Structures are given as C-alpha cells and as structure tokens.
Amino acid sequence: MTTLVVTGKLAENTVKRSVQNDAEVLVLDIEVASFITPALLRRSLPEKKYDLILIPGLASGDFSGLEKETGTPIRLGPKHAVDLGFVLSYTGDIAFSRKVPACELLLDKRRSNALERVAELEDRASPALFLKGVKLGGNSRMKVMAEIVDAAHLTGQELTNKIIYFAKLGADIIDLGMSMDTEPHEAGAAVKIAKSVTDLPLSIDTLDPVLINAALDAGVDAVLSLNSGNINEVRDNIVRNLATVVIIPDCVEEIESLFNNIESARKMGINNIIADPVLEPPGHGFVESIDRYYEFRKRDPKTPLFFGAGNVTELVDADSTGINAMLAGMAMELDANVLFTPEYSDKARGSVFELKTASVMMALSKERGSAPKDLGIDLLFAKEKRRREIGSMPESPILARESDGWHLDPAGCFKIDITADEIRDGKLYPGKIVARTKKNSIAGTTAKEVLDTIVRLGLVSRLDHAAYLGRELMKAELALKFKRSYSQDDEF
C-alpha cells in the first residue's frame, strides 16, 4: 500500500524521522502543517497515484472535493508528527477518518479490540470455582475485590453509594469490612442492604465467628478470613450455605499452618477455598511474603490465591497507579486470582479502577506471552508513551515577568471550586468545576466550556482577569482528572 504523508516546513524533519521508509513525504510551502488547504495541496500533489493520502490531524479544511478529483482517499493522520510511525503500521488494517485524527481513532479501536479479546478469553476460561457466577482461579482473569471499611456502621445510603461507586469503577466482588465493635444484627443488616443494591458477589471481612454466622444467615457469598481459631464455630453454616472462604495462616510467617488450615477445611466439607499467604508492606516483610506466595503456588498449583494489594498501596506514600500495576504484574506471575483493595486513604483513591485495568492488561500480556505494553489499554496518566517535539529557545526572547499588582474587574470576581463525584438515582455522576459570582454559578466539566460561558455572558471585562480565570479553571480541570482536591490560588 503506497501512502503519501503531507506536512509543512516546521514539522518536516520530525515527520521524516517518524515515517522513515513506510511512506513518502510531501512538504508543502507552508510553515504550520495544520494550516494546509485543499487548494495548496492540489497545486503540489505529484502525478503519482497513491492508495492513501494522510494530512495533518489538526487540518480543518474540506478535502472531499479534492478526494473525488484525485480518486484517492484523503484522511486525517495523527495530531502530532511523532505518532506517524505508530499510525502507519495500521494502514491497510483500518479505515482512517475524514473527521477524527488517526491517533485518536486508533486508540479507541485498539482499546475496543483489547476489551473484546479479554471478554472472549474470560468466556472460554475454565475456573477453579464460581463465586455467584464470577469465575475465580484456573485460567480466568484476576478479579478485583473492593472492601468497604466499617460497612456495618455506615447509613443505608452511605453503604449504597459506596457499592455503586466501586461497581462503577469495575469491582468484581464487594467486601464488607467489619470493625471489632460491630454487633451481629448490624452485620446481617449490612449484608441485606448490599444484596438489595447489587448482584455482585458479597463477602464479609472479619475474624469474629459470631459476625461471620450473622452474615452467612443474611446470605453473604464469601467469608474473609478463616483459620484454626474460628473455623470450628462457622463450618456448619459455611457448608450449609455453600459459601466460599478465604483461609489464612495462624501465624503470618508460617506457610505450613496455611496448608494445615486448608486441609482441615476440606475435611470439614468446605470445598470453595481461596488461600491467602498474606501480602506484607515494604519494611514489614514484603519480599518474604512474596516468597510465601511463590512457595504456595509451587506446592499447590490449583487453589485460588488471594492477593492483598491494598496492604501495600495503603502503607506506601507513593502514587498508587504504578504500584498497583506492578503488584498486578507480580500477582499474575504468582498465578494469584483475587486482587484486594479498600481505597481507605485519600492517596489510594482510584485503586479499584487501577487494579481492574491492570488485571485486564495482565490477562492480555499473559495470552500474548509479552510484557504488558502496547496492549491498547494502559495506566499512563502523568507520563507519556511517545514524547512530543519540544521547541528551542529563540535568539532574543522578551523575558517574562509578573505584573506588580492587580486591578479589580468591574464585571466582578469569581470563586472557583470543584464538586465531588455524586451518586444520584443509582448512578455515578462525575464531579464538576463550579465558578461562582454573587449572582451566577456556572458548572462544567472542562475549563474551556466554563470560560467560554463566562465570556459569552459578559462576566469578565479585563484581559488579565480572563487570563487568571483560564489558569485557575485549568488547574481545577486537572484536579478533577487526577482525583485531587483543588483550592483556588494554591499551587497544583
């Protein structure tokens, strides 16, 4: 397939480096590539016939007439020249668009294909056990269990909102954490509320046999956690309800006690078992705990494994995104099956989504026998996969400086903040940017739409004020995107 890539003078070198020998390059007599017009392209087109002509992704002209005239499809390439090599590798496999830049089109297509492939793999997977229809173990995808901390002491609405939130983020299982002062009737009530809200499997997280029995009577699907200290008091109820159990060692460091507890459970007639060698945080035996997982899996290749990722993310002051991705990779190699997280601390918010995304990435990576990259799905938020071209310093720039003071805008002032995600009518509504004056409140999702509305309504009259609003509104938009708090005039 012969392809012609069209660009301008400024991007010529970058385009040629990116394209290499995958296409021919036509450099038009214009500095900025996105300003290319159909007339300019018509005057410079070579007589050679091409299968495809790619124009810059930000070009805005109507090239349909020239396309008919030449008989050659003219489509939008990527927005940035550095992405041309990536885009050209898909020519012949995908129909490029007249309206959507190729980079965006490909990302959406690759993500869609990746999700479809994971769904196919999961549909064909043979699990070790089913938890209310959810496949666990075997060659099924790692599942994410989201814990609601102190679930029994939340109001019914608070518990409902937490469940909807975690389900929206992609949780496969909802775990109801019980504090030590929880009463049996409170545990049972929490399970009943949860069952009325979601069809996802439910587990209870406590060592207290009284609370475990109360939850089993209310219809909970799984129990965290059993050892020799409580199993005798709950075994009959577990067998009667065909519940799934997570079994832990009596002493964290003693892997043998985990095997002994599992053997005891099976002799009691408990068949749906998940083993938890207990993941420890860095500084408290992290490497040794990974070694226990490795030893367990060598000795027992079939019993599903519980992997407490939240034990690490909650106890490390680092962004959870990369930590969760790496933990999921380790869990994949250990053939673990349940990724657990509570999202208890502010710094761990979003961990359910991160672990769910990572579990999908690892499923694709495992199937392809490759590292978890170039999958169509990623956890890149702050960093970029392909770095854009950076400009050079001009010879004699005017050195920028701040103004010495500021002047009140006669049109008025704004108080800018952001709202939290909200659950309304059983749905999750993302937070908004809100710009308030004495008389008006403008709410929007992006800085542009809020500022455009402010300008359209004549609520700003000074250039310096408009520039200030643009800066602050963009900070607010980034805060929403990165799930951070926002305070006007503070550094982001």
N, C-alpha and C positions, 0 to 999 in steps of 0.2 A: 504494500500500500504506500503510495507516494503522497507525502504531506508537505505543505508549504506553511511555514510559520512566519507571520508578519509582525514586524516590530518597528520601533523608532530608533533614533540615533543614541539616545541616552542609555537604552537597555541593550544595545547591540552586543556588547561583549558578554554580558550575563546570559543573554539568550543563546548565543553560540556555545558558551560553555555548558549550558544545561542541555541543549539539543544534541550536541556532538554530531554523530552520523545518522541519527534517527529521522531527520527531516531536513529539508532545505530552508534557508532563512532569507527572507526579503526585508531589507532595511529601507524604509520609506524616508523621504526628505522632510522629516518632522522630528522634533526633539522628543516630545512625550508621546509614547505609543498609544495611550488611551484616547488621544485626540484624532486618531485615524478616521477618515471619512470614506464612504464608498467611492466618491469621485477621485480622491487621492490614490486609493488602491487600484482603481480601474486604469489610471494613467501609467502605473508602474508594474502591472501584472505581466510576467513573462508569457510568451506564447505557449509554453509547455503545458500539457494537460496534467492536472493533479487530481487525486482522489478526494482530497480534503484540504481546505484552507482554514488555518486557525488564526483568528485575530485576537488581540489582547482581551482578557476577560472583563476589563472595565470599559471597553469601547461601547458607545451608546447609540451609534448610528443604525439606520435600517439598511441592511445589506441584502435584503431579499431580492431586490431588482437586479443587483449585480450577480447574485447567485443564479438567477434564471438566465441571465445573459451569458454567463460562462459555462453553465451546466455543471458547476462544481459546488458541492456543499460548502458554505462559509459558516463556520461555527465559532463560538466563544472558547478561547483557550483559558488557561488559568489567570487569576488576577495578578500573580507575581511570577516573573520570569524564572525564578529559581525552581518552580514547580513543574516546568515544562517536561523535564526528563521523566518524572513520575506520570504525567498525563499522557505523554506519547507512548508509553508502554501499554496503554489500553486502546490505542487506535485499532479498529477492526473488531474489538470486543464490545464496544459500547457506542450508542448513538449520542453524539455530543449535541448541545442545545444552542439555539439562537438567543436564549434569554438568560440561562443560568451558567455562570462561569464553570469551566470544566473541573476545576479543583473542588468546588462545592458539589457538583454533580457526582463526581467520583467518590467523595467521602460518604455521601448519602447512600450511593449504590453499594459501596464496599461494606458499610455498616449493615445495611439491609441484608446483603448476602451472608454476612457473618452470622447475624442473628438467626436467619433461616437455617443455616448449617448447624448451629448449636441446637436448635429445636429438633432437627432431624436426628442428630446424634442422641439426644435425650429420649426421643420417641422410640428409638431402637435399643436403648440401653437395657441391660439386664441387672437389676439391683439386688443387693443382699437382702433388703427388706423394704416394705412400703410403710410410710407414716401418713395415714389418712390420704392415700393416693399419691403422695410425694415419694419419688424414688430416692433411696439412700444406699450408698455403697455400690459395690460392683463397678461397672464402667459408666455409671451415671455422673452427671455434673455435680461438683461440690455445691452443697446447699447452704444458704445463709440463715442463721438463726439470730433474730433480733430480740434482745432482752429488754423488757420494760421494768425498770428498777422500782422496787417497792410498789408493785402494781396494786396490791390489796388496799393500800391507803390512799389511792387516787379516787377522785369522784368518778361516777359513771361516765360523765362527759370527758373528763381528762383521760381516762383509760381508753375510751372510744377513739379520741383524737390521736392518741399515741399509736394505736393499732392501725388506723387509716394511714397515718404518716409513714410508718415502717412498711406497710404493704405497698404504698405508692413508690417508695424507694427501692423496692424489689425483694423484700424479705420473703423467704420461702417458708419459714416457721416463726411463730411468735412465742416467745418465752416470757412467762410471768414470774418475775423475781419477787420473793417473799422476804421481808425483814424479820428479825428474830422476835419482834413483839406482835406479829400477826396472829389473829385469832382464827380458829378453824372455819367459822362461818364467813369470815372476811375472805379467806382463800377460796372457798366454794363460790361466793358471790362474784369474785373477780373472774373466775373461770366461766360462769354462766353469762356474764356481760360480754366477755370476749367471744364466746360461742355465738352470741346473737349478732356480733358485729362482722365476723369474718369466717370464711370457710377454710382458711389456712390452718394447718396443724397447730395445736397449742401444747406447750409444755409448762411445767411448774418447776421453779428453781429453788430448792430448799433441801436441807438435810433432816428436817423435822418430820418424823413419820406421821404425826397427827395431821399436819398440814397436807402431806402427800395423800393420805387417805381421804381427806376432805375434798381435795382437788379431783382425785380419781372418782369419787362419788358424784361429782359435778360434771364429769365427762371429759377430763383432760386427756390428751392423747399420749403424752410422754412425760417422763419424770427425770429431773436433774436434782440430786445425784444420789446413787446408792453405793453403800459399802457394807462391811460386816456389822457396822454399828446400827443400821436402821433397816436392813433388808428383811429381817425376820418379821418385823411389825407391819410390813406393807405387801409382802409377797403374795398373799392370797388375793388381795384386791387387784394387784397387778395382773396376775394370771387370769382372774375372772374378767377383767376389762381388756385383756389382750394388749395392754399398754406397752409402749416402747420405753426402755430405761437407759440412762447413761450411767455407767459404772465407773467409779474412781477407786484408786488405791487407798488403803487405810492410812498409809504414810506416803507422802508425795514421792520421796526418793526411792521407795521400794517397789519396783516394777513387778516383782513376784507376787505381791499382795493383790495387784490388779488382776493378774491371771487367776489367782485363787478365788477372788470375788466373782469373776465371770463364771468360773466352773461351778461355784456354789449356786449362782443364779440359775444356771441351766439345769442343775439337778432339781431345783425347786419348780421347774416347768416354765421358767421365764425364757422366752425364745427371741424376742425382739430386743437385741442388745447393741448398744453403742459404747465403745471403750474410750475412756478419757485418761491418758497418761499424765495430764495436767501440764499445760504450757506455762512456763515461768517468765517473768520480765527480765531484761538485761540487768545485771547486778545481783540477781537472786537465783542464778542457776539456769539462765536461758539456754545455753549450749548443752548443758547436761539434760535438760528436759527434751530438747530436740533429739538427743541420743536415745532417750527412753522411747520416743515415738519410733525411731528407726529400729530399735531392738524389737519393739512390739510388732511392727509390721513384718519383720523378718520371721518371727515365730508364729504370727497369726496373719496370714495374707487376706483373710475374708471378712472378719468382723469390722463393721464400720467404725471409723475413728472420729472423735470429737476434737476440734482444734480451737482452743480459746484465744482467738486473735485479740480480743478486747483486753486480755490480761497484759498485752504488750502495748497496744496503742494508748490505753488509758494511763500508762505509767512511764511514758516517754514524752518529753517536751519537744516534739518534732511533728511536722505536718503528717497527718495520718495517711494521706494519699499514697505516698511512696512506701510507707511502712506496710500498709495493707496489701499493696501489690506484691511486695517481696514476701510477706507472710503467706499469701495465697500461692505463690510460686513454690515456697518450701512445703506447704501443705500438699500441693499436687505431687511433688516428688516423694513425699511420705505416704502418698495414697490416702490422705485424710478425706473426710466426706462431709463434715459439718463445720462451717466457719461461724464462730460465735462472737457477737459484739453487743455491748449495751448502749453505745453512744451516750455514756453517762456524763462525761465532761464536755465543756464547750469545744475544746480543741479536737475532740473526736467526732464532732457532728459531721454527718455525711458518710460515716464509716459503713453503714449498711449498703448504700449505693456503691461505695468504692469496692467493698468485698464482693458484691454481686457482679459488678463489671469485671473485677479481677477473676472471678470464678468462670465467667464466660471466656475471658482471654485465655485462661489456663486450659479450658476444655478444647479450644481451637488449637492451642500450642501443642497439647498432648496428641491430638489427632494428626497434626501435620508433622510431628516429630521435629519441631523447630523451637527456637527461642520465642517468647511472647512479644513479637514485634511484627509490624506490617500486617496486622490482622484485620484492619478495618474498624477495630474498636480499641480504644486506649484510655489511659488515665492521665494524659498530659493536660495540665491546666495552666501552670505558671510557666513552664518551659515549652519550647517549640521543637518540632521534629526536623524542620528544614529552616535554617536561618535566612532571613531576607537580606538583600543587599543593603549595606549601610553607607550613607553618604560621606563625603570627605569635607574637611573644613575649608571654606572659601579663603581666598588670599587676604582680604581686608574686611573682615566682618565688623559690623557695629556691635560692640559689646553690650549685652543686655543688662539692664538694672531695674530694680523695682522703683516704683514711684514713692516719693517721700510721704505722701498722705493719701487720704481718700475723701471722696465727696458723697454725701447722701444723695441717692437718686430721688428726684421729685416724684417719680412714679411709685415709690415705696420700697420696702425691704422684704426679704424672704427668709423664712425659717425652713430649712431643708432637713428631712429625716427619711428613714425607711421604715416600712412596716414588716412584721414577721409573717412567715407563712401561716395561713389560716385554714382550718377545717370548717367548711360550711356545707350543710346538707349532704354529708358523707363524702365530700370531695376536697382535695387539697388545692388551695389557691395560693400561688407563689406571692411573696412579698412585693410591695410597690415602692417607688420613690414618691415622696409627697413634698411639694413645695407650697408653703402657706404664706399668705399675706393676711392683713387684718380682715379683708373681705372675701378672699378666694382661697380655695385649696385645690391644687392640681395634682392628680395622681397618675403615674405612668410607669411603664416597665423600663424604658430607656431614657438616657439623658437627652437624646435628640428630640423625642416626642414631647417631653416635658418642656424643654427650652423653646421648641417650635410653638407650643401652645402659649407660653408666656409672651413671646414676641407677637404672635397673632392677636392676642388680646390687648396688646399695648401696655403690658405691665412692667416694662423696662424701657428706660429712655436714655441711659448713658452707656457708651461703649465699654467703659471699664467695669460697669456693673454687669453687663451682658457677658463679658469675658469671665468675670468672677463666677457667675452662675454656671457657666459652661464647665469650669474647673470643678466646682463642688458637685454638680449633678453627675459628672463622670465618675467622681470618687464614690458617690452613692450607688451608681450602677455597678461599679466593680465590687463594692461591698456586698451587694445582693448576689452577684455572680459567684463570689468566693465564700459566701455564707458567713460573712464577718459583720460585726457591728459597725455603725457609722456615727460620727459626731462632727457636725459642721465646724470647719476651720481647723480640725485636727489633722495631723499627717496620716496618710493611709499606709 
